């Protein structure tokens, strides 16, 4: 950069080649083009994913396009990703990885490779990923380009990792990736959700209490006690469970969740639900009696 050259304007950034010739210039009053130039030229396109690229996503807020392979990819596997990354240019940072655990964390099945995910918000509480639809898409250059363009426009139906949708027979409603929104975002229900991990000791300790809570509140038709294995199912955008167990309350009239942060005793949980419920002054004793009478009547009818 030089300011002694009268042909160059103040307030601009000038990029020169080694021989001094001008490669590009950018008006600092509008930094978007300069940022895109730096992204395009500052990081390898379609190379191995590095810590430097991860940090760049967090600091520049540029989405990260990642391909995942099981082991070192062959040239044939890698070529479609590298061509797509080059075609998408400065819209994304890019890199490939053989970290299958990271692949799962960023929304893929963790069992089908090669695959991909586009990630935003690293280093924040709002990390969001749009995983490549492994069940419907083919691994080729044009499909990956279309995927990247659709994600940029927020029009891609991302892959939903999900356990099988279960029959609901117990006191606690079981959520999976494919039924989460249908149940939790039901505007006629208040929903309390435990986000757990199978290996979590605190979650195992909470499990019998959670079942008791579900049994206790089952007679209340507009309250749902639910749980989801957050390590095996894709969660909707904006819902994050970064520690376990996480307990979130989703009221009828406002599905923006509220975090439960009190001690996890049955009495505290019960009190929290009944005082937070959209329908006020719930008579749990009466609703339980009505529920039991209805069940007994149905048995007699059989």
N, C-alpha and C positions, 0 to 999 in steps of 0.2 A: 504494500500500500504506500502511495506517495501523495504528498500534498503540494510539492514544488512544481509538478507538471501542470501548467495552466489549462491543459485540455481536460483535466480531471476535476470533478466538482466536489465541494465540501459536503459531507453528510452521506457519502457513498463508500461502499467497500469495493475494492478492485482486486480481482484474483489474477495472478500472473503465473505464467509457466516459467520454467527455469531460465529460459532465454530472455525473460523480461516482457514477452508478448502478453497482451491482455487476453485472459480466458473468459472472464465474466465480470460484470459489475452489478451491484445491488444497492438500491435506495434504502438506507437504514430506517426511514420512516415507515416502511412496510417490510417487515423482516421475514415474512412467510417464504418468499422465494429464496432468500439466503439460507434459511433453515433447511429447505428442501435440497438445495444444492449441497449443503454440508452433509446431509444424510446420504445423498447419492454418492458423494465422493469420499466421505470420511470412513465408511465401513464397507467391508466386503459384502457383495450381494450374493446370497445363496451359499455362503461358506459355513464353516462350523460355528455353532452358537457359542459365544464367549461371554464372560462376565462383563466385558466392556460394552457389548451390545445390549445386555440386560440393563445395565446402568443407563445407557443412552435412552432406552424406552422410558425408564422412570423419570428421567430429567427432561427429555424433549416431548414426551407425551405422544410420540409417534407410534402407531400400532406396530406390533411385532408379529411377523409371519414366520411360523416355525414348522418345519417338517420333522417328523419323528420316524426313526427307523429302528428295527431290532438288530442292533449291531451296526458295524460300519456298512454304509450303503454301497451297492454296486453303482457303476456309472449309469447303467440303464435306469435304476431307481431314482438316482439323484438328478438326472438330466431334466425331467419335467418340472421339478421344483425350481431348479436354477433358472430355467427358461422363463417360468412364470414370475419368479422374483424379479428378474431383469425387466420383463415386460411391464410389471406393475410399478417399477421404478421407485420414485421418491415417496410413494404413498405409504410404504412400509419399510421398516427395518426387517432384516431377514436372517435366518440361520437354520441349520439342521442339527439334530441331536439324537443320540441313541439312549437317552435317559427315559426309560419306559415308565418310571414312577412319575416323572414330571409330565409325561404325556397324559397320564390318568388325571393328575391334578388339574390339568388344563383342558379337561372335558372330553378327551377321547376315550374309547372303550378300554384302552390299555392292552388289547389282545389282537387287534388287527393293524398290520403295518404293511407298507408305509401309510402314514396318515398325517394330518396337519391341524394346527390351531392358530387362530389369530387372537392376540392377547393385548389388552389395554390395562393401564392402572397398576403396573408393578410397583411395589413399594408403598402402596396405599391400602386403605381399607375397602376399596372398591375395585379390586382386580376382577376383570371380566374377560371371558374367553368365548369365542365362537368356533366350535370344533367342526372340522370337515365331516360331512355326512358319509361315513364309511359304508353304510348299508346301501346307499343309492348311487354314490358317485364313483367314477373310475379315475385311476391315478394316471392322468396325462396332462400335458401342458395346457391345452385349451380349457379343460375342466377346472384346473387350478387357477387359471387367470379369471374365469367366470366367478369362481368362489371368492377370490380376492376383491373383485369389483362389486359383487353383491354385498359382501361384508362392509365395504366402504359406504355403501348406500343404506346400510342397515336393513337389507331386504333378504338376507340369507336365513333359511330355516335351519338353525344349527342342530348338530347331532345331539340327541338327548341320551345320555348314559342312564340306564334304568334297570333296576331289578324287575322281575316279572310282577305285574299288578296282582296283588293278593286278594283273596276273599277276606272280607272284613267280619270276622266272627268274635273277636275279643273286645274287651272294654276300651282298648286304645286303638285308634285308627292308624293303620300302617301306610305311610306315604312312600312313594317311589318317584323316580323322575317323570314317569308318564301320567301320574294322577295328582301330582303335587298342586298344580295350579287349579285344577278342577275342585279340589277339596278345600284348600287353604284360602283361595280367593272367592269362595262362595259368599256372596253378599248377605245371605240369610243366616250365616253362622259366625259366632266368635270362635276362634281356633287358637289353642295353645299348643305349640310345637316344640318338641325336644329334638335337637340336632345332635346325633351321637356318633361315636366311632366304636366298632366292635371291640377294639383293643383297649378302650379307655376304662380305667378302674373306677373313676367317679361315675361314669355312665352305668357300669354294672351295679354299683351301689344304689343308684337312683332307680333302676329298673323296677323293683317291686313296689316302690313308692309311687312311681308313675302308673303302674297297673292299678293300684288302689285308688289313685286319683281318678283314673278313667272309669272305674267301677262306680265310684261315689257320685260322679257327675253324669253318668250315662243317662239317667232319667231326664236330664235337662236337654230338651230336643234342639235347642239353638246354640249349644256349646259343644265343641269337639276337642277332645284330648288326643293328640297325635304325636307320632315320632317318625324320624327318617334317618337312615344311615347316610350321613353326609359324605362318606368316603366312597360310596358306590352309586350315587345318584346325582345327576346334574341339577343344580338349584337355579331358580329363576334369577334373572339379572337384578342386582341390588340387594340380594339376600346372601349374606356371608356368614359362615360359621368357621371362624378361625381358631376356636378353642372348643373343647368338649367337656361336659355337655354345654351347648348353647340353648337357651330357652327363649323363644320369641312369642309374643302375643299379637294376633292379627284380629282386630275387632271388625264387626260387621260393616260399619259405616266408614271405615278408613283402613285400608289394607296396608298402610305403612306400619311395619312392625315395631313393637316396643320390647326392649330387652328386659327380661326378668333377672334381677340381681340380688334377691333376698336369699336366705338360707333355704336349702331344698328339703324342707320337711313337709309332710302331708298337710299339716294344719296351715302352714304358711302358703303353700300352693293353693289349697282350697280357698283360703281367705282372699288371695290375690285374684283368683278367677271370679269369685262372686262379687267382689267390689269393683272389678274392672269390666264386668259384663255390660254390654250395651243395654240390655233389658234390666232395669233396676228392680230392687226388692224381690229377688228370686226367693221363693219359699221352697227350699230344697226338701224339707220334710214332706210337704204336701205333694210336690212333683214326684218324689220317690214313691209315695203311697199310690198315686195315680198310675205310675208306670208299672208297679208290681201288680195292681189290680188288673190293668189291661193285659199284662202277660198271662195272668192266671185265667182270665176270661178266654183268651185265645187258645190256651191249652184245653179248656173244657170244650170249646167248639170243635177241636180236632177229635 
